[in-house]
């Protein structure tokens, strides 16, 4: 990495990097030729290229991206839409000194290829490989990590102000999609930008008229929600206004603040005159210079405009509106319902993905079917999601109940309080948000739901470890942040049938808020209730799955399956363990815990969540109840106090030490059988 940086600064000709697909593509694909791309290891190698060469490079980079993702799976169409923009930014600006921040980061594959990571793309999102999003520790060209949306304008402003405090003069660019522009944090940032009037700061609005998330309905792609999407289509370039406003700013600086009101009026008059009496754009009202819309696939226009923006001094913050197309120039993506947003390995020629057909449904689909069954029986049931109809399965619900499905855009805070308002009116809202994204609406969960004891139901998908999406999307913290709230019922199913029953349980809880978590991936194959209609469970009651003695394994949620696996391992070694499915973290089944504590010498608590979750709740109760005052041995097993990198879910579980083998080994060690404990782990590794 240091050698690469040194060669960049010396401008040494790059070594040739073989195409990631030079040996042939996937399925019916063919070898690709990338002679220009093969001369680019870092952005400095773009600097002497002509526009025509940059255009040719774009073709090669797009083809390279397609072939690379075809071999690994990952995010495809968003990256294909920003190829020209990526090249133009690295051509005009001097990265990494100038900083490019990619909002969400899933569109940064071409950026990674151009910044020294082309030879690592074969391991993207895989165990030990590079991340699927931008990551500070991975490259100096990734100045800010991403994964969640709507964050980069704030971060870029902070970097620009930090630069000014240190006397620097580099540029900061935040690339953000039109879907992410529905997030309220963006407007907080832009409002602050306009107030601070920070120079060398550019927000690039990547407008592809589609939310870059798995939000498509069953009928096709979904445009960004809200009035903003309509406004973006009406905006036009306004260079004369920019020049006049510069004059006004100059006069103000020379004559002092007493003329500020006068110059503001001149500015407003000029704006009205130039825009033929129409209202000024919202961005201008916030204090950003608006430029656009610009064709995001016209290399010459992009280079010319970015060069002008870079070389214009003291303009304050700029918003450059760039029009792009998801999946640009790749027909299979353009014709797919979701534009091939997130894909498995696929055939390059046809776009057909190599997905193995699951024998059992995914938890997400089970949830959707269960909610449909509840809604069919109870007209009060409605569904709320934050631009994630596809990811949460609510596109199926919307197909059946279009008037009872509410996509609020990428606005989790609003989603929570909107659901609270629905609950006030006697409606039964299911606020369906990934565990990782509900973090963004935590204050609203506290203040607007729990404090007022409103019966909002939170369905938290992607709970626990999530595999290739890694630590930005891990659902590690929901049990801790929901379990600490008064009034909240907190539950987790151990299998897909239990999930169906918990959907029914949540709908039946009408005197307080409730939540349930469920993992990414498929169920275990148990039989589902008839018609996917669940039966409400008794709140705060767990169940014993295996009656044993001496050792008790108390699992929560998906970890119950690991406990059952550990039971099998221990049985082979002569240990008959009890296995408990807690079902509820709050309220706890205190009666069951007391009984287990008094009839066993050893208890292991297991959850796929962070410190402060289920294990902590059980230990708190046991300590206060005096159950820990004697000879009882108790060990909590939860996620370690660190972020676990992307990779296969099973690899992540091994890394966390939460597999059935780890549980069995822990039990043996607690029983004084340390040698056998080590043997269990070593045989697993072998």
Buried (B, 14 or more C-beta within 10 A) or exposed (E): EEEBEEBBEEEBEBEEBEBBBBEEBBBEBEEBEBEBBBBBBBBBBBEEBEBEBBBBBBBBBBBBBBBBBBBBBBBBBBBBBBBBBBBBBBBBBEBBEBBBBBBBBBBBBBBBBBBBBBEBBBBBBBBEBBBBBBBEEBBBBBBBBBBBBBBBBBBBBBBBBEBBEEEEEBBBBBBBBBBBBBBBBBBEBBBBBBEBBBBBBBBBBBBBBBBBBBBBBEEEBBBBBBEBBEEBEEBEBBEEBBEBBBEBBEBBEEEEEEBEEEBEEBBEEBBEEBBEEEEBBBBBBBBBBBBBBBBBBBBBBBBBBBBBBBEBEEBBBBBBBBBBBBBBBBEBBBEBEBBBBBBEBBBBBEBEBEEEEEEBBBBBBBBBBBBBBBBBEEEBBBBBBBBBBBBBBBBBBBBBBEEBBBBBBBBBBBBBBBBBEBBEEEBBBBBBBBBBBBBBBBEBBBEBBBBEEBBBBBBBBBBBBBBBBBBBBBBBBBBBBBBBBEBBBBBBBBBBBBBBBBBBBBBBBEEBBBBBBBBBBBBBEEEBBEEBBBEBBEBBBBBBBBEBEBBBBBBBBBBBBBBBBBBEBBBEBEBEBBBBBBBBBBBBBBEBBBBBBEEBBBBBBBBBBBBBBBBBBBBEBBEEEEBBEEEBBBBBBBBBEEEBBBBBBEBBBBBBBBBBBBBBBBBBBBBEBEEBBEBBBEEBEE
